[in-house]
Amino acid sequence: MSQCPRCHLENPLGSDACQACGTRLTGWGTAAAQPAMARPRVTIRVVRADGGPEATFLMKKDEIVAGTSAELLFMDDPFVARQQARLRFEGGALMVEDIGGGSGVFSRVRAERQLAVGQEMRCGRQRLIYEVLAPLPPGAPRTWGSSDEGCRGRLVQLLEGGLRGNAFPLHDGENMLGREVGDISFPGDGFVSGRHAVLTLRPEGLTVRDV
């Protein structure tokens, strides 16, 4: 029902005016239901690591699962779980949720992005984790192999089997990462560009930007 603001008579929903006093009811009562937001048309492209032909998958449902035994199949990747990620629409946007497997789900960086402590990033075939370095206590002697006093953070390689590889200290300001040039380089990784990314360490944290 829709109550008249003047005489308080309960009128049927959808009435333009009060049946008793004639007061217009537009804008009063129960709001009309808003039309549901149309779901965008989404086609998922599966890019092959060897540069071979891409596969495409038209997302016809509001929610699908990706994995080696799921609707969106990744048959030839040993690092993908049977059910690795869930893709679903939420408010007109496509959301991705990691649902297991341990290898993680990564999104491409198209703008400068904050990297939290303990968060991982992929660069070519490299999987890296960001860690902070505790400052040396005042007056403490420096030992051989200790970190540079000017470095407050580092990137550590994560290898197969959960092993840790090389550690790359980060200095304040910009740190270039690439295959051919940079403060951090991976000359043997053909999937890393010559100049791939810039990591900027500021007092408020670390950001990464694709170049």
Sequence and secondary structure as in RCSB ss.txt:
>XXXX:A:sequence
MSQCPRCHLENPLGSDACQACGTRLTGWGTAAAQPAMARPRVTIRVVRADGGPEATFLMKKDEIVAGTSAELLFM
DDPFVARQQARLRFEGGALMVEDIGGGSGVFSRVRAERQLAVGQEMRCGRQRLIYEVLAPLPPGAPRTWGSSDEG
CRGRLVQLLEGGLRGNAFPLHDGENMLGREVGDISFPGDGFVSGRHAVLTLRPEGLTVRDV
>XXXX:A:secstr
 EE TTT  EE TT SB TTT  B TT SS           EEEEE  TTS   EEEEE SSEEEEETTSSEE T
T TTS SS EEEEEETTEEEEEE SSSS       S EEE TT EEEETTEEEEEEE     TT    TT   TT
EEEEEEEE GGG EEEEEEEESEEEEEESSSSSEE TT TTS SS EEEEEETTEEEEEE 
